């Protein structure tokens, strides 16, 4: 999310202290909203919206969050926006899982073996997430509300990143062909998660930066790049290549039939020789 | 500091894995080979390349010792060069047939709804091991001659035989009786 770039320590900064967003951040935020709107519009007009409902739900959520966050920032100031920020961030994290569901539904569902493999691997990851969520509060004392939220998001994004790497690995390992739409969806979301993870890690380690520092700009740029990738790759509908298992089985059947025919021929000639006096 | 490195590594890993998706056209397509071709690959491995006679003939030093004791330096050099070429050809063939088996396995297992997670993991490990040892053996033979790494030969042969065993079971499973039901959910049983 572009507005991710705006997250700073709200209790330290208020509008009256002149901590306003630098103009590149504002521009990227606005461009992001325009692209999100364009993406939704194209999805509606190109009828891809009905084909990828989870993905477009994520985009709609992101747009609603961006618009409402922008209004908060503009009319009520920075401090008010920061309160708004975490709600939107975790909502995006949860709805973002819909993109992974979309990949399962559209890419893996024709390949039931690969889907099963990915599902079990995903379940294992889910167990790790649950275990982590249970253990985390006991292991790490919450020094501050803000720090805990940062670290929790970083950890959840890490699990999401691991899950995505596993998913990409399964797709790659089983050589599953992917259409332009899904390729763009995966690339954009993967890029966004990776940039978020790196940014959150650096923030957690080095302290929370003011808006406009390099890692914030990097996250904004990566989300902008992700929305751009989505807009171009989902401009029109490109279905995934259809698996051709039937063609291969036809070939196998022919080979087996030929082998059986030759065996029967050999038997017949053998029998003929035996039958001759 | 360690957690910083770990988290950054995960991020970098994700970015690296994205690189596999960057080519513009669909890539990495693994259409399964026909069963007959795979059976042929399996036969070549089991009854030809991996047979103890052939492995022994190429990699055991008996011939080498004989040549060393009975012939001149020129003949010895010629023998070593030929034997190295032969060993490299053997490794190349084993590698090729294993790749063929893996391609077949992945091409058909991806459709199989009752695939076993742990079996697949083990098989993936076996394939990776045998292909890695093939590469290592090729490097060893190329650099130090056919008799440089007898343990590596043993490891390659054992790993390849293990993969062949699993592939054979898989082929038996797919063959005639179940052939007609392959591709839909009704295919019972599983490959262990």
Boltz contact constraints between the chains, C-beta under 6 A:
constraints:
  - contact:
      token1: [A, 111]
      token2: [B, 110]
      max_distance: 6.0
  - contact:
      token1: [A, 112]
      token2: [B, 113]
      max_distance: 6.0
  - contact:
      token1: [A, 113]
      token2: [B, 109]
      max_distance: 6.0
  - contact:
      token1: [A, 113]
      token2: [B, 110]
      max_distance: 6.0
  - contact:
      token1: [A, 113]
      token2: [B, 111]
      max_distance: 6.0
  - contact:
      token1: [A, 113]
      token2: [B, 112]
      max_distance: 6.0
  - contact:
      token1: [A, 113]
      token2: [B, 115]
      max_distance: 6.0
  - contact:
      token1: [A, 114]
      token2: [B, 110]
      max_distance: 6.0
  - contact:
      token1: [A, 116]
      token2: [B, 115]
      max_distance: 6.0
  - contact:
      token1: [A, 117]
      token2: [B, 120]
      max_distance: 6.0
  - contact:
      token1: [A, 120]
      token2: [B, 117]
      max_distance: 6.0
  - contact:
      token1: [A, 158]
      token2: [B, 7]
      max_distance: 6.0
  - contact:
      token1: [A, 158]
      token2: [B, 10]
      max_distance: 6.0
  - contact:
      token1: [A, 161]
      token2: [B, 10]
      max_distance: 6.0
  - contact:
      token1: [A, 161]
      token2: [B, 14]
      max_distance: 6.0
  - contact:
      token1: [A, 165]
      token2: [B, 13]
      max_distance: 6.0
  - contact:
      token1: [A, 165]
      token2: [B, 14]
      max_distance: 6.0
  - contact:
      token1: [A, 165]
      token2: [B, 17]
      max_distance: 6.0
  - contact:
      token1: [A, 168]
      token2: [B, 17]
      max_distance: 6.0
  - contact:
      token1: [A, 172]
      token2: [B, 20]
      max_distance: 6.0
  - contact:
      token1: [A, 172]
      token2: [B, 28]
      max_distance: 6.0
  - contact:
      token1: [A, 174]
      token2: [B, 106]
      max_distance: 6.0
  - contact:
      token1: [A, 174]
      token2: [B, 110]
      max_distance: 6.0
  - contact:
      token1: [A, 175]
      token2: [B, 28]
      max_distance: 6.0
  - contact:
      token1: [A, 175]
      token2: [B, 29]
      max_distance: 6.0
  - contact:
      token1: [A, 175]
      token2: [B, 30]
      max_distance: 6.0
  - contact:
      token1: [A, 177]
      token2: [B, 26]
      max_distance: 6.0
  - contact:
      token1: [A, 177]
      token2: [B, 29]
      max_distance: 6.0
  - contact:
      token1: [A, 178]
      token2: [B, 26]
      max_distance: 6.0
  - contact:
      token1: [A, 183]
      token2: [B, 21]
      max_distance: 6.0
  - contact:
      token1: [A, 186]
      token2: [B, 21]
      max_distance: 6.0
  - contact:
      token1: [A, 187]
      token2: [B, 21]
      max_distance: 6.0
  - contact:
      token1: [A, 190]
      token2: [B, 14]
      max_distance: 6.0
  - contact:
      token1: [A, 190]
      token2: [B, 18]
      max_distance: 6.0
  - contact:
      token1: [A, 194]
      token2: [B, 11]
      max_distance: 6.0
  - contact:
      token1: [A, 194]
      token2: [B, 14]
      max_distance: 6.0
  - contact:
      token1: [A, 194]
      token2: [B, 15]
      max_distance: 6.0
  - contact:
      token1: [A, 197]
      token2: [B, 11]
      max_distance: 6.0
  - contact:
      token1: [A, 198]
      token2: [B, 11]
      max_distance: 6.0
  - contact:
      token1: [A, 201]
      token2: [B, 7]
      max_distance: 6.0
  - contact:
      token1: [A, 201]
      token2: [B, 8]
      max_distance: 6.0
  - contact:
      token1: [A, 205]
      token2: [B, 4]
      max_distance: 6.0
  - contact:
      token1: [A, 241]
      token2: [B, 26]
      max_distance: 6.0
  - contact:
      token1: [A, 245]
      token2: [B, 111]
      max_distance: 6.0
  - contact:
      token1: [A, 245]
      token2: [B, 183]
      max_distance: 6.0
  - contact:
      token1: [A, 248]
      token2: [B, 32]
      max_distance: 6.0
  - contact:
      token1: [A, 251]
      token2: [B, 34]
      max_distance: 6.0
  - contact:
      token1: [A, 252]
      token2: [B, 34]
      max_distance: 6.0
  - contact:
      token1: [A, 252]
      token2: [B, 35]
      max_distance: 6.0
  - contact:
      token1: [A, 255]
      token2: [B, 34]
      max_distance: 6.0
  - contact:
      token1: [A, 255]
      token2: [B, 36]
      max_distance: 6.0
